[in-house]
Amino acid sequence: MQRVEEIRKNIEENRAVMLYFSAPSCNVCHALKPKLVDALHSNFREMKIISIDVSVEQELAASFSVFAIPTVLIFLDSREFLRKSRHMSVDEVVKEIKRPYDIMCS
């Protein structure tokens, strides 16, 4: 439970946080993550990225109601803003975050 509290604290202390839930056995997870991380770093400088291995941290995944991988949760101003599971594109994620992020950080 300490890890859950640590992540919730990160969500509260940072304006923008992405939780990336994946597992070593997930090929889609490994292909998507570097592209998504690059796009987020390029477009959202204040975005904090936290990776979570669900094969090790099942309780943590369950506490965020994550039951499929890959799953991306985006928090803006401590609130869950976006949840994407399984089928997603990097462009789609960036596009959905861009306007509210720009408003929040301007």
MOPAC internal coordinates of N, CA, C and O (Angstrom, degrees):
PM7 1SCF
backbone

  N    0.0000 0     0.00 0     0.00 0    0    0    0
  C    1.4576 1     0.00 0     0.00 0    1    0    0
  C    1.5222 1   111.96 1     0.00 0    2    1    0
  O    1.2310 1   120.39 1   160.52 1    3    2    1
  N    1.3107 1   116.86 1   -19.48 1    3    2    1
  C    1.4613 1   120.01 1   179.77 1    5    3    2
  C    1.5276 1   110.30 1   -61.52 1    6    5    3
  O    1.2310 1   120.27 1   140.37 1    7    6    5
  N    1.3226 1   117.09 1   -39.63 1    7    6    5
  C    1.4678 1   121.17 1  -179.49 1    9    7    6
  C    1.5399 1   110.55 1   -64.90 1   10    9    7
  O    1.2310 1   119.93 1   141.10 1   11   10    9
  N    1.3276 1   117.75 1   -38.90 1   11   10    9
  C    1.4661 1   121.13 1   177.85 1   13   11   10
  C    1.5241 1   109.41 1   -60.40 1   14   13   11
  O    1.2310 1   120.39 1   133.98 1   15   14   13
  N    1.3210 1   116.87 1   -46.02 1   15   14   13
  C    1.4572 1   121.17 1   179.57 1   17   15   14
  C    1.5269 1   111.04 1   -63.50 1   18   17   15
  O    1.2310 1   120.38 1   139.69 1   19   18   17
  N    1.3238 1   116.87 1   -40.31 1   19   18   17
  C    1.4635 1   122.02 1   178.78 1   21   19   18
  C    1.5391 1   110.32 1   -61.87 1   22   21   19
  O    1.2310 1   120.28 1   136.40 1   23   22   21
  N    1.3168 1   117.08 1   -43.60 1   23   22   21
  C    1.4636 1   120.66 1  -179.88 1   25   23   22
  C    1.5223 1   110.70 1   -69.19 1   26   25   23
  O    1.2310 1   120.18 1   137.73 1   27   26   25
  N    1.3100 1   117.26 1   -42.27 1   27   26   25
  C    1.4768 1   119.73 1   177.73 1   29   27   26
  C    1.5316 1   110.63 1   -61.59 1   30   29   27
  O    1.2310 1   120.09 1   142.84 1   31   30   29
  N    1.3186 1   117.43 1   -37.16 1   31   30   29
  C    1.4638 1   121.24 1   176.97 1   33   31   30
  C    1.5311 1   110.18 1   -64.23 1   34   33   31
  O    1.2310 1   120.08 1   137.46 1   35   34   33
  N    1.3357 1   117.44 1   -42.54 1   35   34   33
  C    1.4662 1   121.49 1   176.26 1   37   35   34
  C    1.5200 1   111.03 1   -59.49 1   38   37   35
  O    1.2310 1   120.42 1   138.90 1   39   38   37
  N    1.3268 1   116.80 1   -41.10 1   39   38   37
  C    1.4654 1   121.46 1   179.69 1   41   39   38
  C    1.5293 1   110.10 1   -63.41 1   42   41   39
  O    1.2310 1   120.57 1   139.75 1   43   42   41
  N    1.3224 1   116.51 1   -40.25 1   43   42   41
  C    1.4685 1   120.78 1  -179.98 1   45   43   42
  C    1.5260 1   112.23 1   -71.34 1   46   45   43
  O    1.2310 1   120.21 1   144.73 1   47   46   45
  N    1.3299 1   117.20 1   -35.27 1   47   46   45
  C    1.4694 1   121.09 1  -172.92 1   49   47   46
  C    1.5343 1   113.83 1   -88.03 1   50   49   47
  O    1.2310 1   119.89 1   164.93 1   51   50   49
  N    1.3173 1   117.81 1   -15.07 1   51   50   49
  C    1.4629 1   121.02 1  -178.33 1   53   51   50
  C    1.5230 1   109.40 1  -115.59 1   54   53   51
  O    1.2310 1   121.08 1   -38.11 1   55   54   53
  N    1.3180 1   115.54 1   141.89 1   55   54   53
  C    1.4653 1   119.92 1  -178.34 1   57   55   54
  C    1.5217 1   111.88 1   -66.89 1   58   57   55
  O    1.2310 1   120.19 1   146.17 1   59   58   57
  N    1.3299 1   117.23 1   -33.83 1   59   58   57
  C    1.4616 1   121.52 1  -177.27 1   61   59   58
  C    1.5294 1   109.52 1  -138.83 1   62   61   59
  O    1.2310 1   121.03 1   -52.22 1   63   62   61
  N    1.3229 1   115.63 1   127.78 1   63   62   61
  C    1.4715 1   121.23 1  -178.22 1   65   63   62
  C    1.5319 1   108.74 1  -137.53 1   66   65   63
  O    1.2310 1   121.27 1   -43.66 1   67   66   65
  N    1.3356 1   115.17 1   136.34 1   67   66   65
  C    1.4503 1   120.21 1   170.90 1   69   67   66
  C    1.5223 1   108.47 1  -113.68 1   70   69   67
  O    1.2310 1   120.59 1   -51.12 1   71   70   69
  N    1.3205 1   116.47 1   128.88 1   71   70   69
  C    1.4579 1   121.85 1   170.06 1   73   71   70
  C    1.5198 1   106.40 1  -102.31 1   74   73   71
  O    1.2310 1   120.84 1   -54.11 1   75   74   73
  N    1.3357 1   115.99 1   125.89 1   75   74   73
  C    1.4637 1   121.43 1  -179.31 1   77   75   74
  C    1.5207 1   108.28 1  -114.54 1   78   77   75
  O    1.2310 1   120.73 1   -71.22 1   79   78   77
  N    1.3186 1   116.20 1   108.78 1   79   78   77
  C    1.4602 1   122.07 1  -178.91 1   81   79   78
  C    1.5216 1   109.09 1   -95.73 1   82   81   79
  O    1.2310 1   121.11 1   -54.27 1   83   82   81
  N    1.3371 1   115.49 1   125.73 1   83   82   81
  C    1.4615 1   120.30 1  -179.57 1   85   83   82
  C    1.5233 1   109.10 1  -151.61 1   86   85   83
  O    1.2310 1   121.34 1     3.27 1   87   86   85
  N    1.3343 1   115.03 1  -176.73 1   87   86   85
  C    1.4732 1   121.16 1   176.78 1   89   87   86
  C    1.5238 1   108.16 1  -147.85 1   90   89   87
  O    1.2310 1   120.39 1   -26.79 1   91   90   89
  N    1.3323 1   116.86 1   153.21 1   91   90   89
  C    1.4696 1   120.37 1  -179.12 1   93   91   90
  C    1.5351 1   112.88 1   -58.40 1   94   93   91
  O    1.2310 1   120.04 1   151.35 1   95   94   93
  N    1.3094 1   117.54 1   -28.65 1   95   94   93
  C    1.4685 1   121.07 1  -177.16 1   97   95   94
  C    1.5318 1   113.39 1   -82.81 1   98   97   95
  O    1.2310 1   119.95 1   178.28 1   99   98   97
  N    1.3239 1   117.70 1    -1.72 1   99   98   97
  C    1.4738 1   122.22 1  -174.70 1  101   99   98
  C    1.5294 1   110.62 1   -97.10 1  102  101   99
  O    1.2310 1   120.45 1   -74.24 1  103  102  101
  N    1.3367 1   116.75 1   105.76 1  103  102  101
  C    1.4689 1   121.04 1  -179.99 1  105  103  102
  C    1.5218 1   112.32 1   -66.88 1  106  105  103
  O    1.2310 1   120.27 1   141.92 1  107  106  105
  N    1.3195 1   117.08 1   -38.08 1  107  106  105
  C    1.4678 1   120.91 1   178.13 1  109  107  106
  C    1.5286 1   109.83 1   -61.68 1  110  109  107
  O    1.2310 1   120.61 1   138.90 1  111  110  109
  N    1.3249 1   116.43 1   -41.10 1  111  110  109
  C    1.4643 1   121.39 1   179.30 1  113  111  110
  C    1.5221 1   110.96 1   -57.64 1  114  113  111
  O    1.2310 1   120.77 1   135.48 1  115  114  113
  N    1.3264 1   116.13 1   -44.52 1  115  114  113
  C    1.4607 1   120.52 1  -176.92 1  117  115  114
  C    1.5223 1   112.37 1   -71.59 1  118  117  115
  O    1.2310 1   120.26 1   148.39 1  119  118  117
  N    1.3225 1   117.11 1   -31.61 1  119  118  117
  C    1.4636 1   120.62 1   178.52 1  121  119  118
  C    1.5288 1   111.14 1   -75.22 1  122  121  119
  O    1.2310 1   120.55 1   142.12 1  123  122  121
  N    1.3177 1   116.54 1   -37.88 1  123  122  121
  C    1.4669 1   121.92 1  -175.51 1  125  123  122
  C    1.5240 1   113.19 1   -76.93 1  126  125  123
  O    1.2310 1   120.44 1   139.21 1  127  126  125
  N    1.3073 1   116.77 1   -40.79 1  127  126  125
  C    1.4747 1   120.45 1  -170.69 1  129  127  126
  C    1.5330 1   114.62 1   -55.24 1  130  129  127
  O    1.2310 1   118.42 1   127.78 1  131  130  129
  N    1.3361 1   120.61 1   -52.22 1  131  130  129
  C    1.4745 1   118.25 1  -177.33 1  133  131  130
  C    1.5291 1   112.60 1   -62.09 1  134  133  131
  O    1.2310 1   120.22 1   143.04 1  135  134  133
  N    1.3296 1   117.18 1   -36.96 1  135  134  133
  C    1.4636 1   120.79 1   178.98 1  137  135  134
  C    1.5222 1   110.62 1   -66.62 1  138  137  135
  O    1.2310 1   120.71 1   136.78 1  139  138  137
  N    1.3141 1   116.24 1   -43.22 1  139  138  137
  C    1.4682 1   121.02 1  -179.40 1  141  139  138
  C    1.5222 1   110.85 1   -66.58 1  142  141  139
  O    1.2310 1   120.29 1   135.18 1  143  142  141
  N    1.3270 1   117.04 1   -44.82 1  143  142  141
  C    1.4660 1   121.52 1   179.35 1  145  143  142
  C    1.5290 1   110.50 1   -60.78 1  146  145  143
  O    1.2310 1   120.16 1   135.40 1  147  146  145
  N    1.3281 1   117.31 1   -44.60 1  147  146  145
  C    1.4731 1   120.76 1   178.03 1  149  147  146
  C    1.5193 1   111.31 1   -60.35 1  150  149  147
  O    1.2310 1   120.57 1   133.99 1  151  150  149
  N    1.3223 1   116.51 1   -46.01 1  151  150  149
  C    1.4673 1   120.58 1  -178.97 1  153  151  150
  C    1.5210 1   111.25 1   -64.09 1  154  153  151
  O    1.2310 1   120.30 1   139.67 1  155  154  153
  N    1.3254 1   117.03 1   -40.33 1  155  154  153
  C    1.4655 1   119.77 1  -179.85 1  157  155  154
  C    1.5197 1   111.26 1   -68.60 1  158  157  155
  O    1.2310 1   120.24 1   138.24 1  159  158  157
  N    1.3320 1   117.15 1   -41.76 1  159  158  157
  C    1.4699 1   119.87 1   177.52 1  161  159  158
  C    1.5274 1   110.95 1   -63.05 1  162  161  159
  O    1.2310 1   120.00 1   142.78 1  163  162  161
  N    1.3221 1   117.61 1   -37.22 1  163  162  161
  C    1.4663 1   121.48 1  -179.37 1  165  163  162
  C    1.5265 1   112.62 1   -70.65 1  166  165  163
  O    1.2310 1   120.51 1   142.12 1  167  166  165
  N    1.3244 1   116.63 1   -37.88 1  167  166  165
  C    1.4622 1   121.01 1  -173.12 1  169  167  166
  C    1.5313 1   114.82 1   -99.20 1  170  169  167
  O    1.2310 1   120.35 1   154.58 1  171  170  169
  N    1.3114 1   116.93 1   -25.42 1  171  170  169
  C    1.4675 1   120.61 1  -173.09 1  173  171  170
  C    1.5219 1   109.55 1  -133.75 1  174  173  171
  O    1.2310 1   120.78 1   -94.56 1  175  174  173
  N    1.2982 1   116.11 1    85.44 1  175  174  173
  C    1.4698 1   121.82 1  -172.53 1  177  175  174
  C    1.5310 1   113.66 1   -59.76 1  178  177  175
  O    1.2310 1   120.39 1   149.07 1  179  178  177
  N    1.3162 1   116.86 1   -30.93 1  179  178  177
  C    1.4734 1   119.48 1  -176.83 1  181  179  178
  C    1.5270 1   113.45 1   -90.73 1  182  181  179
  O    1.2310 1   120.03 1  -177.07 1  183  182  181
  N    1.3157 1   117.54 1     2.93 1  183  182  181
  C    1.4651 1   121.07 1  -177.37 1  185  183  182
  C    1.5284 1   110.51 1   -72.00 1  186  185  183
  O    1.2310 1   120.81 1   -56.94 1  187  186  185
  N    1.3236 1   116.07 1   123.06 1  187  186  185
  C    1.4677 1   121.29 1   174.44 1  189  187  186
  C    1.5265 1   106.86 1   -94.08 1  190  189  187
  O    1.2310 1   120.80 1   -47.45 1  191  190  189
  N    1.3263 1   116.07 1   132.55 1  191  190  189
  C    1.4605 1   120.93 1  -176.19 1  193  191  190
  C    1.5262 1   109.20 1  -113.61 1  194  193  191
  O    1.2310 1   121.23 1   -53.67 1  195  194  193
  N    1.3283 1   115.26 1   126.33 1  195  194  193
  C    1.4606 1   121.49 1   179.86 1  197  195  194
  C    1.5299 1   108.16 1  -122.82 1  198  197  195
  O    1.2310 1   120.56 1   -57.76 1  199  198  197
  N    1.3214 1   116.53 1   122.24 1  199  198  197
  C    1.4667 1   121.80 1   178.55 1  201  199  198
  C    1.5176 1   110.03 1   -96.25 1  202  201  199
  O    1.2310 1   121.10 1   -42.07 1  203  202  201
  N    1.3176 1   115.51 1   137.93 1  203  202  201
  C    1.4580 1   121.23 1  -178.32 1  205  203  202
  C    1.5293 1   108.96 1  -129.39 1  206  205  203
  O    1.2310 1   120.72 1   -58.03 1  207  206  205
  N    1.3099 1   116.22 1   121.97 1  207  206  205
  C    1.4621 1   123.05 1   177.93 1  209  207  206
  C    1.5326 1   107.53 1   -89.04 1  210  209  207
  O    1.2310 1   120.68 1   -72.74 1  211  210  209
  N    1.3351 1   116.30 1   107.26 1  211  210  209
  C    1.4619 1   119.96 1  -175.71 1  213  211  210
  C    1.5218 1   113.13 1   -69.42 1  214  213  211
  O    1.2310 1   120.10 1   162.05 1  215  214  213
  N    1.3388 1   117.41 1   -17.95 1  215  214  213
  C    1.4660 1   118.92 1   177.78 1  217  215  214
  C    1.5307 1   110.54 1   -71.79 1  218  217  215
  O    1.2310 1   120.59 1   157.78 1  219  218  217
  N    1.3269 1   116.48 1   -22.22 1  219  218  217
  C    1.4617 1   121.75 1   179.13 1  221  219  218
  C    1.5317 1   111.09 1  -102.11 1  222  221  219
  O    1.2310 1   120.78 1   144.58 1  223  222  221
  N    1.3239 1   116.12 1   -35.42 1  223  222  221
  C    1.4636 1   120.45 1  -172.77 1  225  223  222
  C    1.5351 1   111.62 1  -118.49 1  226  225  223
  O    1.2310 1   120.97 1  -116.85 1  227  226  225
  N    1.3394 1   115.76 1    63.15 1  227  226  225
  C    1.4578 1   120.61 1  -179.61 1  229  227  226
  C    1.5327 1   112.20 1   -62.90 1  230  229  227
  O    1.2310 1   120.54 1   140.18 1  231  230  229
  N    1.3269 1   116.57 1   -39.82 1  231  230  229
  C    1.4688 1   120.14 1  -179.63 1  233  231  230
  C    1.5194 1   111.16 1   -63.16 1  234  233  231
  O    1.2310 1   121.01 1   140.67 1  235  234  233
  N    1.3201 1   115.67 1   -39.33 1  235  234  233
  C    1.4570 1   120.56 1   179.03 1  237  235  234
  C    1.5302 1   109.81 1   -63.98 1  238  237  235
  O    1.2310 1   120.30 1   134.37 1  239  238  237
  N    1.3141 1   117.04 1   -45.63 1  239  238  237
  C    1.4677 1   120.88 1   177.92 1  241  239  238
  C    1.5266 1   110.08 1   -59.89 1  242  241  239
  O    1.2310 1   120.37 1   134.42 1  243  242  241
  N    1.3067 1   116.90 1   -45.58 1  243  242  241
  C    1.4639 1   120.84 1   179.96 1  245  243  242
  C    1.5297 1   111.72 1   -63.06 1  246  245  243
  O    1.2310 1   120.21 1   143.78 1  247  246  245
  N    1.3291 1   117.20 1   -36.22 1  247  246  245
  C    1.4680 1   119.67 1  -179.35 1  249  247  246
  C    1.5281 1   111.80 1   -66.56 1  250  249  247
  O    1.2310 1   120.36 1   157.99 1  251  250  249
  N    1.3428 1   116.92 1   -22.01 1  251  250  249
  C    1.4664 1   121.22 1   175.32 1  253  251  250
  C    1.5315 1   111.17 1  -103.53 1  254  253  251
  O    1.2310 1   120.56 1  -166.65 1  255  254  253
  N    1.3391 1   116.53 1    13.35 1  255  254  253
  C    1.4739 1   123.03 1   179.62 1  257  255  254
  C    1.5265 1   112.34 1    55.44 1  258  257  255
  O    1.2310 1   120.98 1  -135.97 1  259  258  257
  N    1.3251 1   115.74 1    44.03 1  259  258  257
  C    1.4602 1   121.54 1   177.72 1  261  259  258
  C    1.5249 1   108.04 1  -105.07 1  262  261  259
  O    1.2310 1   121.05 1   -60.66 1  263  262  261
  N    1.3352 1   115.60 1   119.34 1  263  262  261
  C    1.4523 1   120.08 1  -176.81 1  265  263  262
  C    1.5305 1   112.72 1  -128.57 1  266  265  263
  O    1.2310 1   120.26 1  -174.24 1  267  266  265
  N    1.3453 1   117.12 1     5.76 1  267  266  265
  C    1.4651 1   122.19 1   177.34 1  269  267  266
  C    1.5288 1   107.62 1  -139.24 1  270  269  267
  O    1.2310 1   121.07 1   -26.19 1  271  270  269
  N    1.3366 1   115.57 1   153.81 1  271  270  269
  C    1.4674 1   119.05 1   178.11 1  273  271  270
  C    1.5208 1   109.72 1  -130.04 1  274  273  271
  O    1.2310 1   119.45 1   -27.73 1  275  274  273
  N    1.3096 1   118.65 1   152.27 1  275  274  273
  C    1.4637 1   124.95 1    -9.27 1  277  275  274
  C    1.5320 1   110.96 1   -71.39 1  278  277  275
  O    1.2310 1   121.26 1   -30.26 1  279  278  277
  N    1.3208 1   115.20 1   149.74 1  279  278  277
  C    1.4593 1   121.60 1   173.16 1  281  279  278
  C    1.5147 1   108.11 1  -130.08 1  282  281  279
  O    1.2310 1   121.44 1   -44.76 1  283  282  281
  N    1.3119 1   114.84 1   135.24 1  283  282  281
  C    1.4608 1   122.48 1   178.05 1  285  283  282
  C    1.5214 1   107.60 1  -117.03 1  286  285  283
  O    1.2310 1   121.03 1   -52.65 1  287  286  285
  N    1.3280 1   115.63 1   127.35 1  287  286  285
  C    1.4664 1   121.09 1   172.12 1  289  287  286
  C    1.5181 1   107.28 1  -116.10 1  290  289  287
  O    1.2310 1   120.54 1   -51.47 1  291  290  289
  N    1.3136 1   116.58 1   128.53 1  291  290  289
  C    1.4558 1   121.74 1   176.88 1  293  291  290
  C    1.5146 1   108.06 1  -112.21 1  294  293  291
  O    1.2310 1   121.12 1   -52.67 1  295  294  293
  N    1.3181 1   115.46 1   127.33 1  295  294  293
  C    1.4575 1   122.01 1   177.03 1  297  295  294
  C    1.5233 1   108.72 1  -112.55 1  298  297  295
  O    1.2310 1   120.46 1   -51.69 1  299  298  297
  N    1.3290 1   116.72 1   128.31 1  299  298  297
  C    1.4574 1   122.48 1   174.69 1  301  299  298
  C    1.5205 1   107.13 1  -121.09 1  302  301  299
  O    1.2310 1   120.49 1   -51.15 1  303  302  301
  N    1.3130 1   116.66 1   128.85 1  303  302  301
  C    1.4687 1   121.88 1  -176.91 1  305  303  302
  C    1.5282 1   111.88 1    50.60 1  306  305  303
  O    1.2310 1   120.66 1  -134.08 1  307  306  305
  N    1.3241 1   116.34 1    45.92 1  307  306  305
  C    1.4726 1   124.77 1   175.27 1  309  307  306
  C    1.5264 1   114.77 1    70.30 1  310  309  307
  O    1.2310 1   119.88 1  -173.83 1  311  310  309
  N    1.3302 1   117.83 1     6.17 1  311  310  309
  C    1.4634 1   120.18 1   179.41 1  313  311  310
  C    1.5184 1   110.37 1  -116.05 1  314  313  311
  O    1.2310 1   121.00 1   -38.34 1  315  314  313
  N    1.3274 1   115.68 1   141.66 1  315  314  313
  C    1.4539 1   118.36 1   176.00 1  317  315  314
  C    1.5212 1   108.30 1   -65.22 1  318  317  315
  O    1.2310 1   121.18 1   -57.36 1  319  318  317
  N    1.3256 1   115.35 1   122.64 1  319  318  317
  C    1.4590 1   120.71 1  -177.82 1  321  319  318
  C    1.5251 1   111.57 1  -106.51 1  322  321  319
  O    1.2310 1   120.52 1   143.57 1  323  322  321
  N    1.3316 1   116.60 1   -36.43 1  323  322  321
  C    1.4592 1   120.43 1  -174.92 1  325  323  322
  C    1.5193 1   109.91 1  -142.58 1  326  325  323
  O    1.2310 1   121.24 1   -40.56 1  327  326  325
  N    1.3231 1   115.23 1   139.44 1  327  326  325
  C    1.4726 1   122.19 1   176.34 1  329  327  326
  C    1.5198 1   107.12 1  -135.12 1  330  329  327
  O    1.2310 1   121.09 1   -59.08 1  331  330  329
  N    1.3197 1   115.53 1   120.92 1  331  330  329
  C    1.4670 1   121.21 1   177.83 1  333  331  330
  C    1.5172 1   108.03 1  -129.07 1  334  333  331
  O    1.2310 1   120.87 1   -44.77 1  335  334  333
  N    1.3283 1   115.93 1   135.23 1  335  334  333
  C    1.4605 1   121.22 1   177.45 1  337  335  334
  C    1.5160 1   110.68 1  -129.89 1  338  337  335
  O    1.2310 1   121.66 1   -32.80 1  339  338  337
  N    1.2893 1   114.43 1   147.20 1  339  338  337
  C    1.4588 1   124.61 1   175.26 1  341  339  338
  C    1.5147 1   113.86 1    59.21 1  342  341  339
  O    1.2310 1   119.75 1    93.78 1  343  342  341
  N    1.3160 1   118.08 1   -86.22 1  343  342  341
  C    1.4687 1   121.22 1  -172.69 1  345  343  342
  C    1.5208 1   110.17 1   -94.46 1  346  345  343
  O    1.2310 1   121.25 1   -70.17 1  347  346  345
  N    1.3380 1   115.21 1   109.83 1  347  346  345
  C    1.4655 1   119.97 1   178.76 1  349  347  346
  C    1.5161 1   107.86 1  -153.70 1  350  349  347
  O    1.2310 1   121.37 1   -25.24 1  351  350  349
  N    1.3145 1   114.97 1   154.76 1  351  350  349
  C    1.4606 1   118.51 1   174.14 1  353  351  350
  C    1.5236 1   107.74 1  -113.36 1  354  353  351
  O    1.2310 1   121.21 1   -25.44 1  355  354  353
  N    1.3075 1   115.30 1   154.56 1  355  354  353
  C    1.4661 1   120.50 1   179.05 1  357  355  354
  C    1.5233 1   109.39 1   -61.64 1  358  357  355
  O    1.2310 1   120.30 1   135.34 1  359  358  357
  N    1.3278 1   117.03 1   -44.66 1  359  358  357
  C    1.4667 1   120.72 1  -179.34 1  361  359  358
  C    1.5212 1   112.02 1   -60.14 1  362  361  359
  O    1.2310 1   120.77 1   140.05 1  363  362  361
  N    1.3108 1   116.14 1   -39.95 1  363  362  361
  C    1.4593 1   121.61 1   179.93 1  365  363  362
  C    1.5365 1   110.34 1   -62.46 1  366  365  363
  O    1.2310 1   120.48 1   135.79 1  367  366  365
  N    1.3210 1   116.69 1   -44.21 1  367  366  365
  C    1.4731 1   120.76 1   179.43 1  369  367  366
  C    1.5319 1   109.98 1   -64.08 1  370  369  367
  O    1.2310 1   120.30 1   132.54 1  371  370  369
  N    1.3230 1   117.04 1   -47.46 1  371  370  369
  C    1.4755 1   121.40 1  -179.59 1  373  371  370
  C    1.5257 1   110.20 1   -60.23 1  374  373  371
  O    1.2310 1   120.43 1   133.96 1  375  374  373
  N    1.3254 1   116.79 1   -46.04 1  375  374  373
  C    1.4599 1   121.45 1  -177.55 1  377  375  374
  C    1.5403 1   111.44 1   -60.85 1  378  377  375
  O    1.2310 1   120.31 1   139.19 1  379  378  377
  N    1.3266 1   117.02 1   -40.81 1  379  378  377
  C    1.4621 1   120.11 1  -177.92 1  381  379  378
  C    1.5346 1   113.03 1   -70.57 1  382  381  379
  O    1.2310 1   120.29 1   153.36 1  383  382  381
  N    1.3187 1   117.04 1   -26.64 1  383  382  381
  C    1.4691 1   121.13 1  -177.91 1  385  383  382
  C    1.5246 1   111.94 1   -90.28 1  386  385  383
  O    1.2310 1   120.01 1   149.49 1  387  386  385
  N    1.3258 1   117.59 1   -30.51 1  387  386  385
  C    1.4589 1   122.86 1  -166.71 1  389  387  386
  C    1.5330 1   114.92 1   -50.90 1  390  389  387
  O    1.2310 1   119.77 1   123.25 1  391  390  389
  N    1.3034 1   118.05 1   -56.75 1  391  390  389
  C    1.4686 1   120.61 1  -174.75 1  393  391  390
  C    1.5341 1   112.06 1   -62.47 1  394  393  391
  O    1.2310 1   119.20 1   126.45 1  395  394  393
  N    1.3444 1   119.14 1   -53.55 1  395  394  393
  C    1.4734 1   117.63 1  -179.53 1  397  395  394
  C    1.5271 1   112.67 1   -63.05 1  398  397  395
  O    1.2310 1   120.17 1   144.81 1  399  398  397
  N    1.3298 1   117.27 1   -35.19 1  399  398  397
  C    1.4644 1   120.35 1   178.48 1  401  399  398
  C    1.5317 1   110.20 1   -64.10 1  402  401  399
  O    1.2310 1   121.01 1   133.40 1  403  402  401
  N    1.3396 1   115.67 1   -46.60 1  403  402  401
  C    1.4793 1   119.63 1  -179.90 1  405  403  402
  C    1.5159 1   111.46 1   -61.33 1  406  405  403
  O    1.2310 1   120.05 1   139.12 1  407  406  405
  N    1.3123 1   117.51 1   -40.88 1  407  406  405
  C    1.4680 1   121.33 1   178.46 1  409  407  406
  C    1.5337 1   109.71 1   -64.22 1  410  409  407
  O    1.2310 1   120.54 1   134.97 1  411  410  409
  N    1.3170 1   116.58 1   -45.03 1  411  410  409
  C    1.4560 1   122.21 1  -177.59 1  413  411  410
  C    1.5294 1   111.83 1   -64.61 1  414  413  411
  O    1.2310 1   120.21 1   142.56 1  415  414  413
  N    1.3150 1   117.20 1   -37.44 1  415  414  413
  C    1.4603 1   121.33 1  -173.15 1  417  415  414
  C    1.5333 1   113.73 1   -99.36 1  418  417  415
  O    1.2310 1   119.72 1  -174.92 1  419  418  417
  N    1.3188 1   118.13 1     5.08 1  419  418  417
  C    1.4762 1   118.88 1  -179.09 1  421  419  418
  C    1.5150 1   111.59 1   -92.99 1  422  421  419
  O    1.2310 1   120.10 1   180.00 1  423  422  421

